[in-house]
Amino acid sequence: METESFWIDDRLGRAEDAAYLRTFIPQRIAARRSAGRTASFVLNINAGWGNGKTFFLDRFARQLRHEGHLVASVNAWRDDHAPDPMVAIMSAIDKAAEPYKPRSTFL
């Protein structure tokens, strides 16, 4: 499957934003590593209602997963039901990491 297929219904040009971030994020992580800092990086997406945030993040996550990256996604409207938002975040990370967890030989 080609990366472009994830963006076939992109009417707002979000594929260009994804292409930019696809190079920007690894560069930022490399810069942090070379500066002796942790390689973690947080990106905030901020826009008004109806500006395509969910569309963009869903498609970008699909693209990154297709490329072999570990992606944990949280949609606050859909996934955040607990008083503490960390519950949804940790649940998404746990779900994304599930295929990589060692399997116990005990039942």
C-alpha positions in Angstrom: 0.0 0.0 0.0 1.4 3.4 -1.0 1.5 6.2 1.5 -0.6 8.4 -0.8 -3.6 6.1 -0.3 -4.0 7.3 3.3 -4.5 10.8 2.0 -6.8 10.1 -1.0 -9.7 12.1 0.5 -7.5 14.9 1.8 -9.3 18.2 0.7 -7.4 20.5 3.0 -3.8 19.6 2.0 -3.0 17.9 5.2 -0.7 15.4 3.4 1.7 18.3 2.9 1.7 18.9 6.7 2.3 15.2 7.3 5.2 15.2 4.9 6.7 18.1 6.7 6.3 16.5 10.1 7.7 13.2 8.8 11.1 14.9 8.3 10.8 17.6 11.1 10.2 15.1 14.0 13.2 12.8 13.3 15.4 15.9 12.9 14.3 17.3 16.3 14.9 14.0 18.0 18.3 13.7 16.4 19.1 17.3 17.6 18.0 16.4 21.1 20.2 13.3 21.1 23.2 15.2 19.9 22.7 17.7 22.6 22.7 14.9 25.2 19.0 15.2 26.0 16.3 12.5 26.0 15.1 11.6 22.5 11.4 12.0 23.5 9.5 14.7 21.7 6.0 16.1 22.2 4.1 17.8 19.4 0.9 19.8 20.0 -1.7 20.2 17.3 -4.0 23.2 18.0 -6.8 24.4 15.7 -10.4 25.3 16.0 -13.3 22.8 15.7 -13.7 21.6 12.2 -10.2 22.4 11.0 -9.2 18.8 10.3 -7.2 17.8 13.4 -8.9 14.4 13.8 -8.7 13.7 10.1 -5.0 14.7 10.0 -4.0 12.7 13.1 -5.9 9.6 12.1 -4.3 9.6 8.6 -0.9 10.5 9.9 -1.1 7.7 12.5 -2.1 5.2 9.8 0.8 6.3 7.6 3.3 6.0 10.4 2.0 2.6 11.5 2.3 1.4 7.8 5.9 2.6 7.9 6.6 0.5 11.0 6.4 3.1 13.7 4.9 2.5 17.1 1.9 4.9 17.4 -0.3 5.5 20.4 -3.4 7.6 19.6 -5.8 9.3 22.0 -8.9 11.0 20.7 -10.1 12.9 23.8 -13.7 13.0 22.5 -13.8 9.3 22.0 -11.4 7.9 24.6 -11.3 10.1 27.6 -13.9 8.9 30.1 -11.9 9.1 33.4 -11.3 12.1 35.6 -7.6 11.8 35.0 -6.5 12.1 31.3 -3.4 10.0 32.0 -5.7 6.9 32.1 -6.6 7.4 28.4 -3.0 8.1 27.5 -1.5 5.1 29.3 -4.3 2.9 27.9 -3.4 4.0 24.4 0.3 3.4 25.0 -0.4 0.0 26.5 -2.6 -1.0 23.5 0.1 0.2 21.0 2.9 -1.7 22.8 0.9 -4.9 23.2 2.4 -6.7 20.1 5.9 -6.0 21.5 5.4 -7.2 25.0 7.0 -10.5 25.9 4.6 -13.4 26.2 4.5 -15.3 29.4 4.8 -19.1 29.2 2.6 -19.5 32.2 -1.2 -19.6 31.9 
